[in-house]
Amino acid sequence: MKRTLSVLVLIIVAAFAAQAQITFNVNDLINLKRVGDPQVSPDGKWVAYSIRRCR
């Protein structure tokens, strides 16, 4: 019963997601943040990185 309900909910959510028409344009691409220059700490527990915006 739970499996059938889960599958039904998944199908309904997928149907709504298919109808949503989200566009990705050039301005969205320009506003993305870029991650770069990763540096791992000596003990290997942490990573430091820079975030930049191409504007």
Biopython code that builds the backbone (N, CA, C, O; Angstrom):
import numpy as np
from Bio.PDB.StructureBuilder import StructureBuilder

atoms = [
    (1, "MET", "N", (0.812, -1.196, 0.000)),
    (1, "MET", "CA", (0.000, 0.000, 0.000)),
    (1, "MET", "C", (0.856, 1.261, 0.000)),
    (1, "MET", "O", (0.601, 2.189, -0.768)),
    (2, "LYS", "N", (1.884, 1.296, 0.871)),
    (2, "LYS", "CA", (2.749, 2.467, 0.934)),
    (2, "LYS", "C", (3.528, 2.637, -0.364)),
    (2, "LYS", "O", (3.753, 3.758, -0.820)),
    (3, "ARG", "N", (3.933, 1.529, -0.947)),
    (3, "ARG", "CA", (4.700, 1.593, -2.191)),
    (3, "ARG", "C", (3.839, 2.149, -3.322)),
    (3, "ARG", "O", (4.306, 2.964, -4.117)),
    (4, "THR", "N", (2.590, 1.713, -3.394)),
    (4, "THR", "CA", (1.676, 2.203, -4.422)),
    (4, "THR", "C", (1.423, 3.693, -4.240)),
    (4, "THR", "O", (1.405, 4.446, -5.215)),
    (5, "LEU", "N", (1.229, 4.119, -3.006)),
    (5, "LEU", "CA", (1.011, 5.532, -2.729)),
    (5, "LEU", "C", (2.250, 6.353, -3.088)),
    (5, "LEU", "O", (2.132, 7.448, -3.638)),
    (6, "SER", "N", (3.422, 5.833, -2.781)),
    (6, "SER", "CA", (4.671, 6.533, -3.115)),
    (6, "SER", "C", (4.826, 6.689, -4.619)),
    (6, "SER", "O", (5.219, 7.754, -5.096)),
    (7, "VAL", "N", (4.524, 5.645, -5.363)),
    (7, "VAL", "CA", (4.622, 5.699, -6.819)),
    (7, "VAL", "C", (3.614, 6.696, -7.385)),
    (7, "VAL", "O", (3.932, 7.444, -8.309)),
    (8, "LEU", "N", (2.413, 6.707, -6.842)),
    (8, "LEU", "CA", (1.390, 7.645, -7.295)),
    (8, "LEU", "C", (1.807, 9.092, -7.038)),
    (8, "LEU", "O", (1.648, 9.952, -7.905)),
    (9, "VAL", "N", (2.339, 9.355, -5.854)),
    (9, "VAL", "CA", (2.806, 10.707, -5.530)),
    (9, "VAL", "C", (3.960, 11.095, -6.453)),
    (9, "VAL", "O", (4.015, 12.232, -6.921)),
    (10, "LEU", "N", (4.863, 10.188, -6.716)),
    (10, "LEU", "CA", (5.985, 10.463, -7.613)),
    (10, "LEU", "C", (5.499, 10.801, -9.021)),
    (10, "LEU", "O", (6.030, 11.712, -9.655)),
    (11, "ILE", "N", (4.510, 10.087, -9.507)),
    (11, "ILE", "CA", (3.959, 10.358, -10.838)),
    (11, "ILE", "C", (3.296, 11.732, -10.880)),
    (11, "ILE", "O", (3.450, 12.465, -11.857)),
    (12, "ILE", "N", (2.568, 12.080, -9.837)),
    (12, "ILE", "CA", (1.907, 13.385, -9.794)),
    (12, "ILE", "C", (2.938, 14.517, -9.756)),
    (12, "ILE", "O", (2.799, 15.514, -10.464)),
    (13, "VAL", "N", (3.959, 14.358, -8.936)),
    (13, "VAL", "CA", (5.007, 15.382, -8.853)),
    (13, "VAL", "C", (5.733, 15.514, -10.188)),
    (13, "VAL", "O", (6.033, 16.626, -10.622)),
    (14, "ALA", "N", (6.015, 14.399, -10.837)),
    (14, "ALA", "CA", (6.686, 14.433, -12.136)),
    (14, "ALA", "C", (5.819, 15.127, -13.186)),
    (14, "ALA", "O", (6.337, 15.841, -14.045)),
    (15, "ALA", "N", (4.514, 14.923, -13.121)),
    (15, "ALA", "CA", (3.611, 15.575, -14.072)),
    (15, "ALA", "C", (3.623, 17.088, -13.887)),
    (15, "ALA", "O", (3.658, 17.836, -14.865)),
    (16, "PHE", "N", (3.593, 17.540, -12.634)),
    (16, "PHE", "CA", (3.654, 18.984, -12.381)),
    (16, "PHE", "C", (5.004, 19.560, -12.778)),
    (16, "PHE", "O", (5.064, 20.672, -13.303)),
    (17, "ALA", "N", (6.082, 18.833, -12.541)),
    (17, "ALA", "CA", (7.411, 19.312, -12.911)),
    (17, "ALA", "C", (7.554, 19.409, -14.424)),
    (17, "ALA", "O", (8.242, 20.302, -14.919)),
    (18, "ALA", "N", (6.925, 18.519, -15.157)),
    (18, "ALA", "CA", (7.011, 18.553, -16.617)),
    (18, "ALA", "C", (6.273, 19.756, -17.181)),
    (18, "ALA", "O", (6.642, 20.262, -18.241)),
    (19, "GLN", "N", (5.244, 20.221, -16.497)),
    (19, "GLN", "CA", (4.490, 21.369, -16.978)),
    (19, "GLN", "C", (5.168, 22.690, -16.647)),
    (19, "GLN", "O", (4.906, 23.695, -17.308)),
    (20, "ALA", "N", (6.018, 22.712, -15.655)),
    (20, "ALA", "CA", (6.708, 23.946, -15.293)),
    (20, "ALA", "C", (7.734, 24.271, -16.366)),
    (20, "ALA", "O", (8.632, 23.476, -16.645)),
    (21, "GLN", "N", (7.595, 25.428, -16.953)),
    (21, "GLN", "CA", (8.497, 25.816, -18.033)),
    (21, "GLN", "C", (9.477, 26.859, -17.515)),
    (21, "GLN", "O", (9.243, 28.063, -17.618)),
    (22, "ILE", "N", (10.559, 26.378, -16.967)),
    (22, "ILE", "CA", (11.597, 27.262, -16.448)),
    (22, "ILE", "C", (12.657, 27.411, -17.528)),
    (22, "ILE", "O", (13.199, 26.427, -18.030)),
    (23, "THR", "N", (12.939, 28.653, -17.871)),
    (23, "THR", "CA", (13.948, 28.899, -18.900)),
    (23, "THR", "C", (15.237, 29.378, -18.248)),
    (23, "THR", "O", (15.215, 30.015, -17.194)),
    (24, "PHE", "N", (16.327, 29.072, -18.871)),
    (24, "PHE", "CA", (17.656, 29.478, -18.421)),
    (24, "PHE", "C", (18.243, 30.306, -19.543)),
    (24, "PHE", "O", (18.493, 29.795, -20.635)),
    (25, "ASN", "N", (18.465, 31.596, -19.274)),
    (25, "ASN", "CA", (18.934, 32.469, -20.341)),
    (25, "ASN", "C", (20.358, 32.960, -20.068)),
    (25, "ASN", "O", (20.994, 32.543, -19.099)),
    (26, "VAL", "N", (20.840, 33.835, -20.919)),
    (26, "VAL", "CA", (22.214, 34.322, -20.821)),
    (26, "VAL", "C", (22.429, 35.100, -19.531)),
    (26, "VAL", "O", (23.489, 34.983, -18.917)),
    (27, "ASN", "N", (21.454, 35.887, -19.107)),
    (27, "ASN", "CA", (21.600, 36.646, -17.866)),
    (27, "ASN", "C", (21.740, 35.723, -16.662)),
    (27, "ASN", "O", (22.495, 36.030, -15.739)),
    (28, "ASP", "N", (21.035, 34.611, -16.651)),
    (28, "ASP", "CA", (21.183, 33.631, -15.574)),
    (28, "ASP", "C", (22.596, 33.051, -15.564)),
    (28, "ASP", "O", (23.182, 32.843, -14.502)),
    (29, "LEU", "N", (23.127, 32.796, -16.733)),
    (29, "LEU", "CA", (24.480, 32.258, -16.844)),
    (29, "LEU", "C", (25.509, 33.258, -16.335)),
    (29, "LEU", "O", (26.471, 32.883, -15.665)),
    (30, "ILE", "N", (25.306, 34.516, -16.652)),
    (30, "ILE", "CA", (26.232, 35.556, -16.201)),
    (30, "ILE", "C", (26.188, 35.698, -14.685)),
    (30, "ILE", "O", (27.223, 35.937, -14.062)),
    (31, "ASN", "N", (25.024, 35.557, -14.085)),
    (31, "ASN", "CA", (24.868, 35.734, -12.646)),
    (31, "ASN", "C", (25.295, 34.529, -11.811)),
    (31, "ASN", "O", (25.280, 34.600, -10.583)),
    (32, "LEU", "N", (25.672, 33.431, -12.450)),
    (32, "LEU", "CA", (26.126, 32.269, -11.700)),
    (32, "LEU", "C", (27.430, 32.565, -10.974)),
    (32, "LEU", "O", (28.269, 33.322, -11.463)),
    (33, "LYS", "N", (27.589, 31.963, -9.810)),
    (33, "LYS", "CA", (28.838, 32.089, -9.077)),
    (33, "LYS", "C", (29.750, 30.943, -9.491)),
    (33, "LYS", "O", (29.301, 29.812, -9.678)),
    (34, "ARG", "N", (31.025, 31.245, -9.631)),
    (34, "ARG", "CA", (32.012, 30.227, -10.008)),
    (34, "ARG", "C", (32.852, 29.863, -8.793)),
    (34, "ARG", "O", (33.273, 30.740, -8.038)),
    (35, "VAL", "N", (33.096, 28.579, -8.604)),
    (35, "VAL", "CA", (33.938, 28.090, -7.522)),
    (35, "VAL", "C", (35.292, 27.751, -8.114)),
    (35, "VAL", "O", (35.382, 27.102, -9.156)),
    (36, "GLY", "N", (36.352, 28.199, -7.435)),
    (36, "GLY", "CA", (37.679, 27.934, -7.970)),
    (36, "GLY", "C", (38.731, 27.864, -6.883)),
    (36, "GLY", "O", (38.462, 28.160, -5.719)),
    (37, "ASP", "N", (39.924, 27.473, -7.271)),
    (37, "ASP", "CA", (41.115, 27.419, -6.438)),
    (37, "ASP", "C", (40.912, 26.642, -5.141)),
    (37, "ASP", "O", (41.137, 27.189, -4.061)),
    (38, "PRO", "N", (40.493, 25.378, -5.220)),
    (38, "PRO", "CA", (40.321, 24.610, -3.977)),
    (38, "PRO", "C", (41.669, 24.296, -3.327)),
    (38, "PRO", "O", (42.624, 23.914, -4.003)),
    (39, "GLN", "N", (41.730, 24.464, -2.007)),
    (39, "GLN", "CA", (42.937, 24.172, -1.238)),
    (39, "GLN", "C", (42.552, 23.275, -0.068)),
    (39, "GLN", "O", (41.723, 23.651, 0.761)),
    (40, "VAL", "N", (43.147, 22.100, -0.002)),
    (40, "VAL", "CA", (42.850, 21.146, 1.060)),
    (40, "VAL", "C", (43.745, 21.441, 2.256)),
    (40, "VAL", "O", (44.936, 21.708, 2.096)),
    (41, "SER", "N", (43.165, 21.393, 3.459)),
    (41, "SER", "CA", (43.946, 21.623, 4.674)),
    (41, "SER", "C", (44.949, 20.483, 4.865)),
    (41, "SER", "O", (44.748, 19.386, 4.344)),
    (42, "PRO", "N", (46.016, 20.738, 5.603)),
    (42, "PRO", "CA", (47.034, 19.692, 5.814)),
    (42, "PRO", "C", (46.489, 18.401, 6.421)),
    (42, "PRO", "O", (46.994, 17.321, 6.111)),
    (43, "ASP", "N", (45.467, 18.488, 7.282)),
    (43, "ASP", "CA", (44.921, 17.271, 7.879)),
    (43, "ASP", "C", (43.863, 16.617, 6.993)),
    (43, "ASP", "O", (43.393, 15.524, 7.310)),
    (44, "GLY", "N", (43.481, 17.257, 5.898)),
    (44, "GLY", "CA", (42.539, 16.681, 4.950)),
    (44, "GLY", "C", (41.076, 16.793, 5.345)),
    (44, "GLY", "O", (40.219, 16.202, 4.688)),
    (45, "LYS", "N", (40.770, 17.532, 6.396)),
    (45, "LYS", "CA", (39.392, 17.636, 6.864)),
    (45, "LYS", "C", (38.628, 18.794, 6.231)),
    (45, "LYS", "O", (37.399, 18.764, 6.185)),
    (46, "TRP", "N", (39.316, 19.788, 5.753)),
    (46, "TRP", "CA", (38.673, 20.994, 5.256)),
    (46, "TRP", "C", (39.152, 21.335, 3.857)),
    (46, "TRP", "O", (40.257, 20.974, 3.453)),
    (47, "VAL", "N", (38.299, 22.036, 3.128)),
    (47, "VAL", "CA", (38.666, 22.559, 1.815)),
    (47, "VAL", "C", (38.282, 24.032, 1.795)),
    (47, "VAL", "O", (37.145, 24.391, 2.102)),
    (48, "ALA", "N", (39.229, 24.873, 1.433)),
    (48, "ALA", "CA", (38.958, 26.304, 1.258)),
    (48, "ALA", "C", (38.923, 26.573, -0.241)),
    (48, "ALA", "O", (39.716, 26.020, -1.003)),
    (49, "TYR", "N", (38.005, 27.416, -0.645)),
    (49, "TYR", "CA", (37.885, 27.734, -2.065)),
    (49, "TYR", "C", (37.394, 29.160, -2.221)),
    (49, "TYR", "O", (36.848, 29.755, -1.291)),
    (50, "SER", "N", (37.598, 29.691, -3.403)),
    (50, "SER", "CA", (37.132, 31.043, -3.689)),
    (50, "SER", "C", (35.848, 30.964, -4.504)),
    (50, "SER", "O", (35.632, 30.032, -5.278)),
    (51, "ILE", "N", (35.005, 31.968, -4.306)),
    (51, "ILE", "CA", (33.779, 32.087, -5.075)),
    (51, "ILE", "C", (33.822, 33.429, -5.779)),
    (51, "ILE", "O", (34.068, 34.461, -5.155)),
    (52, "ARG", "N", (33.582, 33.410, -7.086)),
    (52, "ARG", "CA", (33.592, 34.668, -7.822)),
    (52, "ARG", "C", (32.370, 34.763, -8.710)),
    (52, "ARG", "O", (31.793, 33.759, -9.126)),
    (53, "ARG", "N", (32.006, 35.962, -8.978)),
    (53, "ARG", "CA", (30.879, 36.238, -9.853)),
    (53, "ARG", "C", (31.429, 36.915, -11.099)),
    (53, "ARG", "O", (32.179, 37.886, -10.994)),
    (54, "CYS", "N", (31.076, 36.431, -12.249)),
    (54, "CYS", "CA", (31.558, 36.994, -13.510)),
    (54, "CYS", "C", (30.632, 38.127, -13.947)),
    (54, "CYS", "O", (29.718, 37.927, -14.747)),
    (55, "ARG", "N", (30.878, 39.277, -13.427)),
    (55, "ARG", "CA", (30.112, 40.462, -13.794)),
    (55, "ARG", "C", (30.993, 41.606, -14.040)),
    (55, "ARG", "O", (30.517, 42.694, -14.362)),
]
sb = StructureBuilder()
sb.init_structure("model")
sb.init_model(0)
sb.init_chain("A")
sb.init_seg("    ")
for serial, (resi, resn, name, xyz) in enumerate(atoms, 1):
    if name == "N":
        sb.init_residue(resn, " ", resi, " ")
    sb.init_atom(name, np.array(xyz, "f"), 0.0, 1.0, " ", f" {name:<3s}", serial, name[0])
structure = sb.get_structure()
